[in-house]
Amino acid sequence: MSAARLIPPLGRDFVPSAEAEVTQITEVEGRPLGSPVQLKTLAATERMVLVECTFAPGQASKPHMHPDHDSIVYVVKGKVKVTIDGREFIAGPGDAWTNHPGVIHHIEALEPTVSVEVKSPPIKAW
C-alpha cells in the first residue's frame, strides 16, 4: 500500500456536514469517470474513512478494482446499477454491498443518487 494513497486522520471526533471537505473527482483507480462525481469526506481515522458520494443520472465508473482496500457502500437515496465480478444488481435506499481487493466492479447512477462508503484502510482511490 502506498503511503501517498493513505488519507490522514481528520483529528477530530465530530465533523459537521457543512465543514466536511468536498472534492469533485474525475477518476477512480486511474480510470476516468464520464463526468465529475462529488465526494465529501465525512470522517477519517488511521484505519478507515467514510465518504459521501453524489451522482447525477448516467454518471458511471468504468470497471476497476482496488488492490489495497475493502469498501462497503450504502445507498442513502436514488438508484444505481452495481456490477461486482460480472454480476449485476439494482441498488436503492437501504441496500449495501462490498468491494473486496482485486474484485472488478463498477456502478452507474440510474437516478440522482447519494451513497456513503467506508474504505479500510483509508485509501484515496481518486
C-alpha positions, 0 to 999 in steps of 0.5 A: 500500500502506498503511503501517498494513497493513505488519507490522514486522520481528520483529528477530530471526533465530530465533523459537521456536514457543512465543514466536511471537505468536498472534492469533485473527482474525475477518476477512480483507480486511474480510470476516468469517470464520464463526468465529475462525481462529488465526494465529501469526506465525512470522517477519517481515522488511521484505519478507515474513512467514510465518504459521501458520494453524489451522482447525477443520472448516467454518471458511471465508473468504468470497471476497476478494482482496488488492490489495497482496500475493502469498501462497503457502500450504502445507498442513502437515496436514488438508484444505481446499477452495481456490477461486482465480478460480472454480476449485476444488481439494482441498488436503492435506499437501504441496500449495501454491498462490498468491494473486496481487493482485486474484485472488478466492479463498477456502478452507474447512477440510474437516478440522482443518487447519494451513497456513503462508503467506508474504505479500510484502510483509508485509501484515496482511490481518486 
